[in-house]
Amino acid sequence: MRVEPAEIADVLIIQPRVFADERGFFLESYNRRAFREETGIDVEFVQDNHSRSAQNVLRGLHYQIRQPQGKLVRVTVGEIWDVAVDLRARSPAFGKWVAFALDAASARCVWIPPGFAHGFLVLSEAAEVQYKTTDYYAPEHERTLLWNDPALGIPWPLRGEPVLAEKDRKGAPLAAAERFA
């Protein structure tokens, strides 16, 4: 695997080795030892999530104020625009965001450490996103950062109005959002 830091260095872009031939392809989507050796991060993933969304669905920006989750995100069908926002109060990158296109064809994935809000926009007709988390989902601790807060200035590559869940419409702006110590 090849690992590159994003503009916020704690967020990592990971390109696994893909072995392809006329039969198709094989890739190792996660190997704890290789992940630790290449990133210097030793985490235990406790939950795998899988979502399917239609084009122009925007999910996020979600985080858990207690039981924060590190996420290893990859796309298995389609393409998304993936966003991570640093909500660590003591971070020099607090309130800054990074974004990348992730798609099934490239097999590229991203490590988003605990302390970040995360969301994505589906660019293809549909997309399936799978991600591992370092802590369990806890709805009582889930928070939503407003996806279109002008203070963030995220230039979502939208085609018209996004399709949003009610909780995503009512997200908190950065100025009012709970943050990580």
C-alpha positions, -999 to 999 in steps of 0.1 A, spaced: 0 0 0 10 36 -6 1 62 21 1 100 15 -9 127 41 -37 150 30 -35 187 35 -44 181 71 -16 157 78 -35 134 102 -59 125 74 -43 98 52 -50 88 16 -43 51 11 -38 34 -22 -38 -4 -18 -20 -27 -42 -44 -40 -68 -36 -72 -86 -56 -72 -119 -56 -95 -149 -81 -108 -174 -101 -126 -147 -107 -94 -127 -88 -81 -96 -78 -88 -61 -69 -63 -33 -64 -65 4 -88 -38 16 -74 -39 52 -45 -56 69 -38 -44 105 -1 -51 104 4 -34 71 -17 -5 81 3 -1 114 37 -4 95 28 21 68 9 47 89 23 43 124 -13 40 136 -24 9 155 -62 9 158 -88 -17 165 -118 -15 142 -150 -26 160 -177 -19 134 -181 -21 96 -207 1 79 -221 -1 44 -243 25 27 -259 28 -7 -270 62 -19 -284 77 -51 -268 105 -71 -267 139 -53 -273 124 -19 -253 143 7 -246 125 40 -231 145 68 -212 161 83 -214 136 111 -194 130 143 -197 116 178 -188 139 206 -183 110 230 -171 77 216 -154 95 187 -148 73 157 -118 70 135 -129 58 100 -113 39 72 -135 48 42 -137 32 8 -161 31 -21 -170 -2 -36 -195 10 -62 -196 44 -79 -179 77 -69 -182 101 -41 -167 134 -30 -156 127 6 -150 155 32 -134 156 66 -136 186 89 -112 190 118 -131 196 151 -102 192 175 -102 224 195 -64 224 200 -55 215 165 -38 241 143 -62 229 116 -94 234 136 -123 243 114 -104 234 82 -115 207 58 -100 183 33 -119 166 4 -111 140 -22 -129 120 -49 -131 83 -40 -143 58 -64 -145 20 -68 -122 19 -99 -92 34 -81 -97 14 -48 -82 44 -30 -95 49 6 -90 74 33 -82 73 70 -101 99 90 -89 100 127 -112 106 157 -120 143 162 -132 149 126 -167 154 112 -172 133 80 -196 135 51 -198 127 14 -217 136 -18 -226 109 -43 -213 119 -78 -222 88 -97 -257 74 -104 -254 55 -72 -225 47 -48 -218 22 -21 -195 33 7 -180 10 32 -161 21 63 -146 6 94 -149 25 127 -128 25 158 -158 28 181 -194 18 181 -222 39 168 -238 58 197 -269 78 185 -270 97 218 -235 111 211 -240 118 174 -238 154 162 -241 170 128 -221 199 115 -240 220 90 -228 209 55 -232 243 39 -220 266 67 -204 296 51 -177 296 78 -165 263 64 -169 273 27 -169 238 14 -174 239 -24 -196 208 -28 -197 198 -65 -235 197 -65 -258 192 -95 -288 211 -82 -302 207 -47 -287 179 -26 -309 151 -12 -305 154 26 -318 137 57 -336 160 82 -307 158 107 -283 170 79 -306 200 71 -305 210 108 -268 207 115 -250 231 137 -228 258 122 -191 256 132 -195 285 157 -221 265 177 -208 230 171 -195 209 200 -158 202 195 -132 178 208 -109 189 236 
